[in-house]
């Protein structure tokens, strides 16, 4: 089953209010409104695209060790995935799919990192919960996400909903700003050029990990 098929199946059960979710229709309507408004804002069109230069970054892994994009790119191309946090079931399914694809990335000489605004404690939970073998990096205040054009501020009515659901983003992220990244996936070549970019303001849609393989193959051919 593809990643998107798994996401669609989860979404159908979640939005139908099936146990254990039991989500009221009003909650679903509010989430749909927020997604529709983010799509209509055109924010995704302003994110970095293939052909743009990727911003360099250094972020800490869950143990507090700095991970530098420049160091990783010195060894090969880099796959970067921005996700919302361990509290997001769609993100966890995406991380599991990326883990399954990791051998294919490594065979082409590429490294993989995932970036979220959450605290190191929650990043450790992401690694443990999803049995990950690649670095999860903490992007405090979504600053690197902003450099890629992904950061957005939640509208007040969505903040109120999250609070009512005990989804306390300031606690998850150690940041009072109530911002998130749009889910984004990038392949960066060794010269820092973005070779593949997929950004979707609808967090229930994620690209397949295999979608990046053509860009990684091209990068491998260039390196050869």
HELIX and SHEET records of a PDB file:
HELIX    1   1 UNK A    3  UNK A   15  1                                  13    
HELIX    2   2 UNK A   25  UNK A   40  1                                  16    
HELIX    3   3 UNK A   43  UNK A   46  5                                   4    
HELIX    4   4 UNK A   69  UNK A   73  1                                   5    
HELIX    5   5 UNK A   89  UNK A  107  1                                  19    
HELIX    6   6 UNK A  120  UNK A  130  1                                  11    
HELIX    7   7 UNK A  140  UNK A  142  5                                   3    
HELIX    8   8 UNK A  143  UNK A  147  1                                   5    
HELIX    9   9 UNK A  156  UNK A  164  1                                   9    
HELIX   10  10 UNK A  169  UNK A  173  1                                   5    
HELIX   11  11 UNK A  209  UNK A  212  5                                   4    
HELIX   12  12 UNK A  213  UNK A  223  1                                  11    
SHEET    1   A 7 UNK A  66  UNK A  68  0                                        
SHEET    2   A 7 UNK A  58  UNK A  61 -1                                        
SHEET    3   A 7 UNK A 135  UNK A 138 -1                                        
SHEET    4   A 7 UNK A 111  UNK A 116  1                                        
SHEET    5   A 7 UNK A  78  UNK A  82  1                                        
SHEET    6   A 7 UNK A 183  UNK A 188 -1                                        
SHEET    7   A 7 UNK A 194  UNK A 200 -1                                        
SHEET    1   B 2 UNK A 151  UNK A 153  0                                        
SHEET    2   B 2 UNK A 179  UNK A 181 -1                                        
END                                                                             
